[in-house]
Amino acid sequence: MDQATGILQRATEFKKRHSRYIAPAFFVGGFLFDAVMLDRVDSLKTIFQQTIYLLVILQILKFKALEESGAWQPSERIAKYWHYNSEALNFFLGTLLNIYTLFYFKSSSLATSAIFIIIAFGLLVLNESPRFHERNLQIKFGLFSVAIFSFLFIIVTLSFSFVGYFPFLVSIAIGVFLFYSLYRTLALRIELKSKLKHIILLPVGVVAASLVALYFLRILPPIPLSVQYIGIFHNVEKVKTGGETRLVLSYDRPWWKFWQHGDQTFTAEPNDRIFCYARIFAPRNFKDQIIFHWLEHTRNGWQTQDRIPGTISGGREAGFRTYVYKTHFDPGKWRVQIETTDGREVGRIGFTVESADASTSRTFRTMEQ
């Protein structure tokens, strides 16, 4: 027995002893691996990596479908490596889902990202449950379609250089076309067309419909945009030094409220203005509008008080700097949501406005951006 054969045999024995833990371990391993390696959304390296992973997953799923239908069997030489196709599939899917989960997390609130993670792990649990073994391939295609659509959301949006209904619908259309083409290709070699439809077209249709619903419910995050910083300030002043423009942000905040961004407890005097400053990451050559949505908490809940538009341009590593201000406001709880023009939230900040009295002492400090 040569060394390579011995290693494969020990690996096979290890797999049999720990089979119930190996698939989830590969899935989680993909998540952890890419959390360290992830680059910016428009990085050519990241896009190339995703493309290679998607092509590998496509080939594995294609041959798994052919094998399950009896239209293909691995040769003796390939079989000893093909034995680990499920583990490889879990690793590559885990890595891709990690990429998109992180992008979704950066592009919206934690609640949206948490839902995505719960769905991903929920599908994995179903996949590993004996009760769902007969639908194993169907779930894999469902996971794969999540990855494909997420990849297209990024690529198509980068191509159009703006977010909105049109890039989203184009992404959905391309994804559906790709999977239908895959179905037609496999249908030439697999006789049971109805089973093939359930394996490929049904999960893809469910995922596509779910994504459309999430989009129009304004739950789907607007990747590739992301808020890198957002804060509330008493003043924002532009200062030019040697051809470079710096923003000087003024705030009045006790030292012990170190977790706050600027004046999230805003002490207001007459004629004060509330400034909302943000740094928003957008890819290179990207230019689009955003909305600063001001809401006040009233007896009837959160009520819109203002919508102030702004323009962002992409390419700056630290994010595009932008700010707006509001002059008319009442004491109470407030919130500013940064949204796309189609109403999807990129980020938010909450703050409280308090009226200053005769005993109030304000000492302003500054920070530069």
One Martini backbone bead per residue (centre of mass of N, CA, C, O) as a GRO file, in nm:
protein
  369
    1MET     BB    1   0.092   0.039   0.027
    2ASP     BB    2   0.074   0.351  -0.038
    3GLN     BB    3   0.063   0.658   0.096
    4ALA     BB    4  -0.194   0.773  -0.044
    5THR     BB    5  -0.379   0.530   0.022
    6GLY     BB    6  -0.350   0.547   0.330
    7ILE     BB    7  -0.473   0.827   0.363
    8LEU     BB    8  -0.750   0.763   0.235
    9GLN     BB    9  -0.828   0.538   0.434
   10ARG     BB   10  -0.817   0.708   0.695
   11ALA     BB   11  -1.024   0.917   0.596
   12THR     BB   12  -1.259   0.718   0.564
   13GLU     BB   13  -1.267   0.620   0.859
   14PHE     BB   14  -1.313   0.897   0.983
   15LYS     BB   15  -1.579   0.957   0.837
   16LYS     BB   16  -1.744   0.721   0.959
   17ARG     BB   17  -1.709   0.807   1.266
   18HIS     BB   18  -1.783   1.141   1.179
   19SER     BB   19  -2.030   1.200   0.980
   20ARG     BB   20  -2.223   1.402   1.152
   21TYR     BB   21  -1.978   1.639   1.160
   22ILE     BB   22  -1.839   1.703   0.885
   23ALA     BB   23  -2.033   1.880   0.720
   24PRO     BB   24  -2.062   2.116   0.923
   25ALA     BB   25  -1.755   2.171   0.937
   26PHE     BB   26  -1.722   2.256   0.641
   27PHE     BB   27  -1.927   2.484   0.649
   28VAL     BB   28  -1.794   2.651   0.878
   29GLY     BB   29  -1.511   2.665   0.749
   30GLY     BB   30  -1.596   2.848   0.517
   31PHE     BB   31  -1.674   3.088   0.690
   32LEU     BB   32  -1.399   3.133   0.844
   33PHE     BB   33  -1.209   3.157   0.605
   34ASP     BB   34  -1.354   3.415   0.463
   35ALA     BB   35  -1.346   3.621   0.699
   36VAL     BB   36  -1.032   3.667   0.647
   37MET     BB   37  -1.020   3.694   0.308
   38LEU     BB   38  -1.198   3.930   0.266
   39ASP     BB   39  -1.281   4.171   0.039
   40ARG     BB   40  -1.386   4.390  -0.153
   41VAL     BB   41  -1.659   4.385  -0.365
   42ASP     BB   42  -1.470   4.504  -0.628
   43SER     BB   43  -1.271   4.285  -0.625
   44LEU     BB   44  -1.114   4.083  -0.846
   45LYS     BB   45  -1.039   3.855  -0.655
   46THR     BB   46  -1.324   3.804  -0.539
   47ILE     BB   47  -1.469   3.755  -0.809
   48PHE     BB   48  -1.290   3.521  -0.902
   49GLN     BB   49  -1.343   3.333  -0.664
   50GLN     BB   50  -1.648   3.309  -0.704
   51THR     BB   51  -1.640   3.195  -0.990
   52ILE     BB   52  -1.487   2.935  -0.926
   53TYR     BB   53  -1.680   2.823  -0.711
   54LEU     BB   54  -1.933   2.811  -0.892
   55LEU     BB   55  -1.813   2.615  -1.101
   56VAL     BB   56  -1.757   2.383  -0.908
   57ILE     BB   57  -2.047   2.346  -0.806
   58LEU     BB   58  -2.175   2.293  -1.079
   59GLN     BB   59  -2.020   2.030  -1.142
   60ILE     BB   60  -2.105   1.868  -0.897
   61LEU     BB   61  -2.415   1.888  -0.939
   62LYS     BB   62  -2.427   1.770  -1.220
   63PHE     BB   63  -2.301   1.486  -1.145
   64LYS     BB   64  -2.503   1.418  -0.923
   65ALA     BB   65  -2.752   1.413  -1.109
   66LEU     BB   66  -2.643   1.193  -1.300
   67GLU     BB   67  -2.592   0.977  -1.086
   68GLU     BB   68  -2.882   0.958  -0.965
   69SER     BB   69  -3.002   0.878  -1.266
   70GLY     BB   70  -2.771   0.687  -1.420
   71ALA     BB   71  -2.591   0.865  -1.644
   72TRP     BB   72  -2.348   0.838  -1.426
   73GLN     BB   73  -2.009   0.713  -1.355
   74PRO     BB   74  -1.738   0.677  -1.188
   75SER     BB   75  -1.440   0.597  -1.208
   76GLU     BB   76  -1.207   0.432  -1.033
   77ARG     BB   77  -1.012   0.677  -1.014
   78ILE     BB   78  -1.238   0.896  -0.927
   79ALA     BB   79  -1.399   0.769  -0.687
   80LYS     BB   80  -1.197   0.835  -0.442
   81TYR     BB   81  -1.266   1.147  -0.480
   82TRP     BB   82  -1.582   1.154  -0.513
   83HIS     BB   83  -1.643   1.072  -0.214
   84TYR     BB   84  -1.593   1.406  -0.137
   85ASN     BB   85  -1.819   1.594  -0.265
   86SER     BB   86  -1.988   1.694  -0.018
   87GLU     BB   87  -1.760   1.838   0.134
   88ALA     BB   88  -1.683   2.033  -0.092
   89LEU     BB   89  -1.961   2.161  -0.124
   90ASN     BB   90  -1.981   2.276   0.164
   91PHE     BB   91  -1.733   2.457   0.151
   92PHE     BB   92  -1.805   2.637  -0.095
   93LEU     BB   93  -2.081   2.728   0.013
   94GLY     BB   94  -1.981   2.845   0.280
   95THR     BB   95  -1.798   3.060   0.157
   96LEU     BB   96  -2.011   3.212  -0.009
   97LEU     BB   97  -2.213   3.269   0.222
   98ASN     BB   98  -2.014   3.438   0.376
   99ILE     BB   99  -1.972   3.663   0.178
  100TYR     BB  100  -2.279   3.750   0.160
  101THR     BB  101  -2.329   3.794   0.459
  102LEU     BB  102  -2.120   4.024   0.492
  103PHE     BB  103  -2.241   4.210   0.280
  104TYR     BB  104  -2.522   4.229   0.409
  105PHE     BB  105  -2.426   4.336   0.682
  106LYS     BB  106  -2.295   4.602   0.565
  107SER     BB  107  -2.584   4.688   0.404
  108SER     BB  108  -2.722   4.657   0.696
  109SER     BB  109  -2.882   4.525   0.936
  110LEU     BB  110  -2.858   4.274   1.165
  111ALA     BB  111  -3.135   4.140   1.119
  112THR     BB  112  -3.091   4.061   0.822
  113SER     BB  113  -2.834   3.890   0.863
  114ALA     BB  114  -2.953   3.688   1.066
  115ILE     BB  115  -3.162   3.568   0.876
  116PHE     BB  116  -2.961   3.457   0.670
  117ILE     BB  117  -2.810   3.268   0.863
  118ILE     BB  118  -3.052   3.100   0.955
  119ILE     BB  119  -3.124   2.993   0.675
  120ALA     BB  120  -2.856   2.854   0.608
  121PHE     BB  121  -2.856   2.660   0.861
  122GLY     BB  122  -3.134   2.539   0.811
  123LEU     BB  123  -3.062   2.401   0.540
  124LEU     BB  124  -2.838   2.224   0.660
  125VAL     BB  125  -3.010   2.063   0.858
  126LEU     BB  126  -3.196   1.944   0.645
  127ASN     BB  127  -2.969   1.808   0.480
  128GLU     BB  128  -2.872   1.622   0.745
  129SER     BB  129  -3.142   1.500   0.758
  130PRO     BB  130  -3.282   1.192   0.708
  131ARG     BB  131  -3.567   1.296   0.613
  132PHE     BB  132  -3.402   1.474   0.365
  133HIS     BB  133  -3.221   1.292   0.180
  134GLU     BB  134  -3.406   1.275  -0.083
  135ARG     BB  135  -3.358   1.615  -0.094
  136ASN     BB  136  -3.060   1.699  -0.110
  137LEU     BB  137  -3.022   1.819  -0.402
  138GLN     BB  138  -3.240   2.035  -0.381
  139ILE     BB  139  -3.100   2.200  -0.155
  140LYS     BB  140  -2.839   2.257  -0.307
  141PHE     BB  141  -2.976   2.424  -0.531
  142GLY     BB  142  -3.086   2.636  -0.340
  143LEU     BB  143  -2.810   2.735  -0.235
  144PHE     BB  144  -2.690   2.798  -0.513
  145SER     BB  145  -2.901   3.016  -0.590
  146VAL     BB  146  -2.824   3.215  -0.372
  147ALA     BB  147  -2.536   3.259  -0.480
  148ILE     BB  148  -2.602   3.347  -0.769
  149PHE     BB  149  -2.784   3.592  -0.706
  150SER     BB  150  -2.576   3.744  -0.532
  151PHE     BB  151  -2.364   3.772  -0.752
  152LEU     BB  152  -2.548   3.930  -0.952
  153PHE     BB  153  -2.607   4.175  -0.779
  154ILE     BB  154  -2.314   4.273  -0.797
  155ILE     BB  155  -2.240   4.267  -1.102
  156VAL     BB  156  -2.480   4.432  -1.217
  157THR     BB  157  -2.445   4.683  -1.039
  158LEU     BB  158  -2.157   4.745  -1.135
  159SER     BB  159  -2.236   4.783  -1.435
  160PHE     BB  160  -2.454   5.025  -1.375
  161SER     BB  161  -2.375   5.210  -1.112
  162PHE     BB  162  -2.654   5.121  -0.962
  163VAL     BB  163  -2.937   5.114  -0.770
  164GLY     BB  164  -3.235   4.901  -0.820
  165TYR     BB  165  -3.481   4.761  -1.000
  166PHE     BB  166  -3.332   4.694  -1.263
  167PRO     BB  167  -3.082   4.533  -1.163
  168PHE     BB  168  -3.247   4.326  -1.007
  169LEU     BB  169  -3.423   4.208  -1.242
  170VAL     BB  170  -3.183   4.126  -1.416
  171SER     BB  171  -3.063   3.923  -1.216
  172ILE     BB  172  -3.306   3.733  -1.203
  173ALA     BB  173  -3.323   3.668  -1.506
  174ILE     BB  174  -3.041   3.545  -1.538
  175GLY     BB  175  -3.067   3.321  -1.326
  176VAL     BB  176  -3.309   3.173  -1.447
  177PHE     BB  177  -3.177   3.118  -1.721
  178LEU     BB  178  -2.937   2.946  -1.622
  179PHE     BB  179  -3.111   2.717  -1.488
  180TYR     BB  180  -3.272   2.644  -1.740
  181SER     BB  181  -3.026   2.564  -1.908
  182LEU     BB  182  -2.937   2.336  -1.720
  183TYR     BB  183  -3.191   2.170  -1.746
  184ARG     BB  184  -3.177   2.127  -2.056
  185THR     BB  185  -2.904   1.982  -2.056
  186LEU     BB  186  -2.984   1.742  -1.861
  187ALA     BB  187  -3.240   1.646  -2.024
  188LEU     BB  188  -3.066   1.498  -2.251
  189ARG     BB  189  -2.971   1.260  -2.015
  190ILE     BB  190  -3.253   1.271  -1.862
  191GLU     BB  191  -3.564   1.119  -1.843
  192LEU     BB  192  -3.671   1.245  -1.564
  193LYS     BB  193  -3.814   1.545  -1.586
  194SER     BB  194  -3.984   1.585  -1.327
  195LYS     BB  195  -3.751   1.541  -1.127
  196LEU     BB  196  -3.566   1.767  -1.238
  197LYS     BB  197  -3.758   1.998  -1.172
  198HIS     BB  198  -3.752   1.950  -0.859
  199ILE     BB  199  -3.439   1.985  -0.828
  200ILE     BB  200  -3.417   2.274  -0.984
  201LEU     BB  201  -3.672   2.464  -1.042
  202LEU     BB  202  -3.812   2.477  -0.769
  203PRO     BB  203  -3.591   2.607  -0.579
  204VAL     BB  204  -3.536   2.848  -0.766
  205GLY     BB  205  -3.822   2.965  -0.761
  206VAL     BB  206  -3.838   3.010  -0.456
  207VAL     BB  207  -3.593   3.196  -0.427
  208ALA     BB  208  -3.677   3.414  -0.631
  209ALA     BB  209  -3.947   3.487  -0.496
  210SER     BB  210  -3.825   3.563  -0.220
  211LEU     BB  211  -3.641   3.794  -0.321
  212VAL     BB  212  -3.864   3.968  -0.437
  213ALA     BB  213  -4.019   4.003  -0.173
  214LEU     BB  214  -3.781   4.127  -0.007
  215TYR     BB  215  -3.745   4.369  -0.188
  216PHE     BB  216  -4.048   4.492  -0.175
  217LEU     BB  217  -4.013   4.491   0.153
  218ARG     BB  218  -3.723   4.610   0.220
  219ILE     BB  219  -3.500   4.371   0.319
  220LEU     BB  220  -3.304   4.369   0.105
  221PRO     BB  221  -2.995   4.446   0.071
  222PRO     BB  222  -2.787   4.714  -0.093
  223ILE     BB  223  -2.586   4.578  -0.263
  224PRO     BB  224  -2.263   4.745  -0.235
  225LEU     BB  225  -2.353   4.910  -0.002
  226SER     BB  226  -2.199   5.098   0.286
  227VAL     BB  227  -2.180   5.190   0.620
  228GLN     BB  228  -1.896   5.308   0.805
  229TYR     BB  229  -2.028   5.589   0.910
  230ILE     BB  230  -2.232   5.743   1.179
  231GLY     BB  231  -2.338   6.083   1.286
  232ILE     BB  232  -2.396   6.333   1.542
  233PHE     BB  233  -2.388   6.699   1.505
  234HIS     BB  234  -2.336   7.051   1.546
  235ASN     BB  235  -2.094   7.048   1.324
  236VAL     BB  236  -1.983   7.112   0.976
  237GLU     BB  237  -1.652   7.172   0.837
  238LYS     BB  238  -1.477   7.303   0.574
  239VAL     BB  239  -1.121   7.228   0.509
  240LYS     BB  240  -0.846   7.371   0.336
  241THR     BB  241  -0.529   7.182   0.265
  242GLY     BB  242  -0.335   7.169   0.008
  243GLY     BB  243  -0.602   7.061  -0.170
  244GLU     BB  244  -0.735   6.945   0.089
  245THR     BB  245  -1.036   6.811   0.219
  246ARG     BB  246  -1.172   6.874   0.537
  247LEU     BB  247  -1.365   6.752   0.814
  248VAL     BB  248  -1.514   6.930   1.086
  249LEU     BB  249  -1.634   6.789   1.387
  250SER     BB  250  -1.884   6.888   1.621
  251TYR     BB  251  -1.896   6.810   1.982
  252ASP     BB  252  -2.108   6.724   2.284
  253ARG     BB  253  -1.942   6.488   2.493
  254PRO     BB  254  -1.901   6.278   2.720
  255TRP     BB  255  -1.638   6.067   2.784
  256TRP     BB  256  -1.821   5.810   2.880
  257LYS     BB  257  -1.967   5.818   2.580
  258PHE     BB  258  -1.780   5.637   2.372
  259TRP     BB  259  -2.008   5.482   2.191
  260GLN     BB  260  -2.074   5.734   2.059
  261HIS     BB  261  -2.175   5.930   1.768
  262GLY     BB  262  -2.129   6.204   1.893
  263ASP     BB  263  -2.464   6.356   1.947
  264GLN     BB  264  -2.692   6.139   2.077
  265THR     BB  265  -2.703   6.370   2.295
  266PHE     BB  266  -2.883   6.653   2.207
  267THR     BB  267  -2.806   6.982   2.291
  268ALA     BB  268  -3.045   7.243   2.254
  269GLU     BB  269  -3.052   7.551   2.095
  270PRO     BB  270  -3.130   7.817   1.958
  271ASN     BB  271  -3.048   7.774   1.611
  272ASP     BB  272  -2.985   7.496   1.585
  273ARG     BB  273  -2.814   7.222   1.423
  274ILE     BB  274  -2.851   6.903   1.273
  275PHE     BB  275  -2.595   6.676   1.206
  276CYS     BB  276  -2.545   6.431   0.943
  277TYR     BB  277  -2.284   6.198   0.924
  278ALA     BB  278  -2.122   6.010   0.644
  279ARG     BB  279  -1.972   5.694   0.545
  280ILE     BB  280  -1.984   5.559   0.208
  281PHE     BB  281  -1.961   5.270   0.044
  282ALA     BB  282  -1.842   5.251  -0.299
  283PRO     BB  283  -1.769   5.162  -0.588
  284ARG     BB  284  -1.620   5.197  -0.860
  285ASN     BB  285  -1.793   5.412  -1.072
  286PHE     BB  286  -2.000   5.502  -0.857
  287LYS     BB  287  -2.339   5.659  -0.895
  288ASP     BB  288  -2.569   5.797  -0.651
  289GLN     BB  289  -2.854   5.810  -0.459
  290ILE     BB  290  -2.958   5.937  -0.138
  291ILE     BB  291  -3.140   5.914   0.182
  292PHE     BB  292  -3.229   6.126   0.449
  293HIS     BB  293  -3.424   5.982   0.705
  294TRP     BB  294  -3.642   6.157   0.916
  295LEU     BB  295  -3.739   6.054   1.252
  296GLU     BB  296  -4.015   6.066   1.488
  297HIS     BB  297  -4.121   5.999   1.812
  298THR     BB  298  -4.454   5.924   1.874
  299ARG     BB  299  -4.768   5.827   1.967
  300ASN     BB  300  -4.769   5.693   1.654
  301GLY     BB  301  -4.476   5.669   1.630
  302TRP     BB  302  -4.291   5.665   1.354
  303GLN     BB  303  -4.225   5.982   1.189
  304THR     BB  304  -4.199   6.162   0.916
  305GLN     BB  305  -4.001   6.479   0.865
  306ASP     BB  306  -3.772   6.396   0.646
  307ARG     BB  307  -3.614   6.423   0.304
  308ILE     BB  308  -3.267   6.410   0.219
  309PRO     BB  309  -3.075   6.444  -0.045
  310GLY     BB  310  -2.796   6.262  -0.204
  311THR     BB  311  -2.456   6.215  -0.326
  312ILE     BB  312  -2.261   5.937  -0.451
  313SER     BB  313  -1.918   5.822  -0.475
  314GLY     BB  314  -1.689   5.599  -0.577
  315GLY     BB  315  -1.354   5.447  -0.447
  316ARG     BB  316  -1.325   5.516  -0.156
  317GLU     BB  317  -1.200   5.339   0.099
  318ALA     BB  318  -1.336   5.522   0.344
  319GLY     BB  319  -1.548   5.667   0.196
  320PHE     BB  320  -1.809   5.869   0.134
  321ARG     BB  321  -1.855   6.203   0.213
  322THR     BB  322  -2.149   6.306   0.404
  323TYR     BB  323  -2.406   6.570   0.459
  324VAL     BB  324  -2.666   6.693   0.680
  325TYR     BB  325  -2.935   6.921   0.786
  326LYS     BB  326  -3.143   7.034   1.068
  327THR     BB  327  -3.361   7.306   1.195
  328HIS     BB  328  -3.636   7.153   1.259
  329PHE     BB  329  -3.713   7.069   1.605
  330ASP     BB  330  -3.784   6.844   1.867
  331PRO     BB  331  -3.801   6.710   2.148
  332GLY     BB  332  -3.660   6.374   2.151
  333LYS     BB  333  -3.694   6.103   1.949
  334TRP     BB  334  -3.457   5.996   1.696
  335ARG     BB  335  -3.403   5.920   1.332
  336VAL     BB  336  -3.159   5.807   1.087
  337GLN     BB  337  -3.201   5.701   0.750
  338ILE     BB  338  -3.018   5.534   0.507
  339GLU     BB  339  -3.126   5.544   0.166
  340THR     BB  340  -3.246   5.448  -0.108
  341THR     BB  341  -3.457   5.537  -0.369
  342ASP     BB  342  -3.617   5.245  -0.308
  343GLY     BB  343  -3.610   5.222   0.033
  344ARG     BB  344  -3.337   5.098   0.124
  345GLU     BB  345  -3.145   5.018   0.391
  346VAL     BB  346  -2.808   5.099   0.503
  347GLY     BB  347  -2.856   5.290   0.764
  348ARG     BB  348  -2.843   5.394   1.125
  349ILE     BB  349  -2.951   5.650   1.375
  350GLY     BB  350  -2.988   5.728   1.713
  351PHE     BB  351  -3.152   6.004   1.902
  352THR     BB  352  -3.150   6.277   2.148
  353VAL     BB  353  -3.345   6.562   2.225
  354GLU     BB  354  -3.236   6.842   2.429
  355SER     BB  355  -3.305   7.110   2.619
  356ALA     BB  356  -3.157   7.387   2.705
  357ASP     BB  357  -3.044   7.552   2.991
  358ALA     BB  358  -2.899   7.766   3.215
  359SER     BB  359  -2.713   7.511   3.331
  360THR     BB  360  -2.594   7.458   3.063
  361SER     BB  361  -2.286   7.307   2.948
  362ARG     BB  362  -2.083   7.367   2.655
  363THR     BB  363  -1.822   7.150   2.513
  364PHE     BB  364  -1.634   7.158   2.233
  365ARG     BB  365  -1.533   6.915   2.004
  366THR     BB  366  -1.307   6.760   1.764
  367MET     BB  367  -1.312   6.603   1.434
  368GLU     BB  368  -1.159   6.433   1.162
  369GLN     BB  369  -1.232   6.340   0.793
   0.00000   0.00000   0.00000
